[in-house]
Every structure is written in structure tokens, then in C-alpha cells.
Amino acid sequence: MANIKSAIKRNKQNEKRRLLNRVYRGSARTYVAKARVAIDGGVKETAVETTMRAIKALDVAAQKGIIHKNNAARRKSRLMKKLATL
């Protein structure tokens, strides 16, 4: 455990950020998984809608620096490629 005041503060800040980052990363993963299921389901309208939600969630995560922008771009590309097969 940290004894120095600044280290204690830094630990508190890191924990707050970690919890916030989990929210954005988790929601992005959830939306991507839902989009994949919808695409596999074969219903075009729901597949397009869920894919757009997933793309938005990935963009938000990338904008906030939670995932790298190239990581988000790669995931979006793979989703769109899968959607195009529909």
C-alpha cells in the first residue's frame, strides 16, 4: 500500500478511471457481440441497426482513449465486412 500522499491520490484516480473505462469497453464489446448475432440471424434491418450501434460504441471508446483508434477501425471494418455478406 502507498504511504506517500501523491501515490495515494494517484491510486484513487487510477481506480476511478479503471471503473469508467470498464463501462465503455464493456458496452463496446456487448454491442459488437449483439451485432454479430444479428448478422448471423439474417434479418437485415436489425443487423444494420445493431451494427451501427456497435460502431458508435467503438468510436466513443476510441475517442476517449480506452481502445486504440486502429483497434476500433479494425473491429468496425470486420463488422462491416460481415454485414456486407448479408
Secondary structure, DSSP 4 states (H G I P E B T S, - for coil): ---SHHHHHHHHHHHHHHHHHHHHHHHHHHHHHHHHHHHHHT-HHHHHHHHHHHHHHHHHHHHTTSS-HHHHHHHHHHHHHHHHT-
